Structure formats: structure tokens, C-alpha cells
Amino acid sequence: MELRHLRYFVTVARTLNFTKAANELHMAQPPLSRQIRELEEELGVSLLERRGKRVFLSSAGQVFEERARRILAETNSAIVDSQRAARGEIGRVAVGFFEHIAYTLLPPLLREFQQRYPAVTVELRWFSSAEQINALNRGDVDLAFVRSVPPDTQLNSVLLLQEPFYVAIAKDNPLAAKRHISIKDCAQLRVINYRKDVAPDYHATINQLCALAGFSPSTSFEMGQIYASLGLVSAGFGVTLVPASVQRTHMDNVVYRPLREQHAKSELYLAWKEPNPPAALGAFVQLACEIAAHAPRKAKGE
């Protein structure tokens, strides 16, 4: 039995007329009648009752028609869904993110992705920046925003953003009057660092910049999140470095000045493990690249 036999029978059952059914199926009547007889012989039951020139469904035919319609509908649905999945229009994508992304790139990306691919389910899972690679390797997420990709990894990645660092400083600090601030200018201030176990890339960058300037950042103030560091800056406890995109987020009593050492960059990658990712995953990556390419780098009024 093939799907075409089901289509033939359902058409005959609906029209109760072999001539009409044959016309709808774009075939001659004798081959259609032969196909229905072969189907009945395979099933071992009579599906149709022929009374003169009229045709009626038998009790077995009524049951078989209901099931046949259901099978055809499910088959058509499976075909459509598989084609949509191949185009990335349906599916599921689990995305790992960390705090900074939730305030900058992620909102416009999710909004646009939902509009373009409403049938794709996006699952968001928070991990610290340091944990993102482990989450990918464990299979906890399909995609992850990361600050760097280890060179010895088998992960695939694309660079989304490369931003300069800015100095976050209290408005009433005299250094805030400068248009640019070098790391040397901060030598007499408390430079708030990030925890190595949470944000290892930022931790290393601040350590290296301070070492080149001949001093060390604070060891008593190491934060796990950018906005925790900004809270300390707002309270006048020191200064910290943030990627340029953070300056779009308002924090009371905090202003941002470009870091003079422009060689220091904050990088953001989107990484995934699958060598042949599903189409929905590929669509997410492509849109992330589009959104990142048009992301504003400066605050209003700068």
C-alpha cells in the first residue's frame, strides 16, 4: 500500500463517483477502478458498495476513510514542517548569554528574530562569561555569546563586535573633565577589576593595562558583573573599564570617557558546536551578525 492508494480512495469516497474522482486525479477511470480493487484485495475487505451506477461506502470503508484522511493530513503536515525546518522557519535554539548582552545586543536581536521566525522557539540560559564554553561542550546550549574562543577548541564561531574600552568614572571626579582618559591617569585611583573566575578576559585585560602603566588594580574590589562595578563607581569607590556599548545604559553619577589606549579591545563572539548546524541555528547566527553590524557604538550626544 502506498500513499497514492489512500489519495485515490479518499477522492472516490468524497465524490462517490469514479468518473468525477478520476477527473480530479487527472487519470482515466479504468486505472482508478483497478487501483481501488487492488486496495480492497490487500485489505481483505470491501470498501465500497456498488449498487447499479451508484457507489456507497461500506462500514469498513467509512472507518478506513477516516483513518486515511488523518494519515494524509499528517503526511502533508510532516512534509510542510520538514520543508519549513530546512528553511529555518521552525525549530528550537537554546542560547547561552551573560549579563552585558542582556542589556545591549540581545533585546533587539530577540525582537527581530521573533518577528522573522515566529515558529522558532528560543530558550535563553544565563551563564557567566567564563562558563559559556563549558555550557556549549556539555550540550546545555546550541549557541553561546563568548568573549573569546580557545584556540584548541572544536567550536565554530563568528566575531560579532570588537569594541574599544571606556573608563567609567563618577561625574564629580576631576578626571571626568577630560575628553580621554589613559590608564596612567587612573594610577592614583582605585581601579575596580572583574573576577577571574567569572570574566577572565576582562580580568586579564585590566591587569595587563595596569601593569604596563606601573601599578596594580584593586584586589579588594573585584566584581562578577559589569553593573555591580558601575554601582561602586557611582558611589565613588573607584573607576572601571567597560566596553563601549555599556555607555548606552544609564547609571546615576557615572560618565564614560574613551580609554586612550585604543589597542585594548573588547571582543564578542557567537559560538556553536555543531559542524552542520540546523537551519534555525544558522538563521539566528546570520541575524546576530546583521544586528551587531548596525549596533550603535556611541552614546547619544557624544
Protein Blocks (a to p, Z undefined) as FASTA:
>chain_A
ZZklmmmmmmmmmnopaklmmmmnopafklmmmmmmmmmmmnopafbdcehjbccddfkl
mmmmmmmmmmmmmmmmmmmmmmmmmnopaccddddddfklmmmmmmmmmmmmmmmmmmbc
cddddddfklmmmmmmnopambdcdfbdcfkbcbdcddfbdcdddddddfklmklmpmbd
cfklmmmpccddddfklmmmlmmmmmmmmmmnopacdfklccfbfklmmmmmmnopaccd
ddfklmmpccehiacdddfblmbccddddddfblbdcfklmmmmmmmmmmmmmpcfbdeh
ZZ
